[in-house]
Amino acid sequence: MHPFAYVAPSTVEEAVAVLDEHGDRARPLAGGTDLLVKARANVWELDAVVDVKNIPELMNLEVGKNGLSIGAGVPCYQVYENDQVADEYPGIIDGTSIIGGIQIQSRAGLGGNLCNAAPSGDGIPALIAHSAVARIAGPNGTREVAVEEFCTGPSRTVIEPGELLVSIEVPKPAANSGAAYTRFIPRNEMDIAVAGVGVYVVLDNSGNNFESARIALASVGPIPILANEAGDSLSGKPVNDETIAAAAKLARNAASPITDMRGTIEQRKHLIEVLTDRMIKQAVERAKG
């Protein structure tokens, strides 16, 4: 492993200064479950590692009147063990609680899951479905990017050298809304998704019609996919099997998977259709309480 400097700043500004100084030869360290593996394998040759765990903004987890704020360094277990988050954001809990095993969850966080930019990242689809926004700090100030626009390719993001993901901001769920996420994996646990689907729906006051929906797909493209046509197709439609099946077919069409050792193109497309149908129905159940 290439020798590097270890820096533990206490403010966002200090962290950004170090990252900016070293450019693409520096990386932030939160859980380290990806960084340390890549550094040891010499995927990244680093001159500096910036430990962000002493920065309050990056370790903050808060449910407020405007929504949920998840610091980029907050580990998974703190998210899924928070009763308020579990009550208002069950779809996010679905994804967060299956990132790796319990040891990984004690270190890794949604911020790292997002920055790792794996198409199969289990934490990302529910964030996209919930219209989450990534708050990024850099030498030129702070900017916000919708999570569906954050990943630009496998292991690539909109983060520029010198920038730092500070937090993920999730809007307050609407009344009569529900969300859900699931994946298909060959084994029972600790495996990479062959396909995954996150759904967020809003129903009208009667609970019999969809007002709006967002559907996000994992592991079926170079980046997590927001299936706009599938989600939009539910708006104003009755909550029934026919409407849901039609949206699931559109989600299948939005998928652009590859064939690899974990699954074929046709298998993955089929899985997206099946999982989307199931997750819309589960989200509807949660919306109805």
LINGI-V485638 format. One record per backbone hydrogen bond with DSSP energy under -1.0 kcal/mol. CO is the residue of the C=O (numbers start at 1). NH is the residue of the N-H. If there is no record, write none. Layout:
CO;NH  CO;NH
//
This chain:
5;49  7;51  11;15  12;16  13;17  14;18  15;19  16;20  17;21  18;22  19;23  22;25  23;26  25;47  25;48  27;50  29;52  32;36  34;38  35;39  36;40  37;41  38;43  38;44  39;42  47;5  48;27  49;7  50;29  52;55  56;59  58;73  60;71  62;69  66;172  67;64  68;170  69;62  70;168  71;74  76;80  77;81  79;82  82;86  83;87  84;88  85;89  89;93  90;94  91;95  92;96  93;97  95;98  96;99  98;100  101;105  102;106  104;107  104;108  105;77  108;76  109;113  110;114  111;115  112;116  117;155  118;121  119;219  124;128  125;129  126;130  127;132  128;131  132;147  133;169  134;145  135;166  135;167  136;143  137;164  138;141  141;138  143;136  145;134  146;149  147;150  150;158  153;156  156;152  156;153  160;163  164;137  166;72  167;135  168;70  169;133  170;68  176;203  178;201  180;199  182;197  184;194  195;184  196;218  197;182  198;216  199;180  200;214  201;178  202;211  202;212  204;207  208;239  209;204  210;236  212;202  214;200  215;227  216;198  217;225  218;196  220;256  225;217  226;228  227;231  228;232  229;233  231;234  232;235  234;237  237;210  238;240  240;244  241;245  242;246  243;247  244;248  245;249  246;250  247;251  248;252  249;253  250;254  263;260  264;268  265;269  266;270  267;271  268;272  269;273  270;274  271;275  272;276  273;277  274;278  275;279  276;280  277;281  278;282  279;283  280;284  281;285  282;286  283;287  284;288  286;289
//
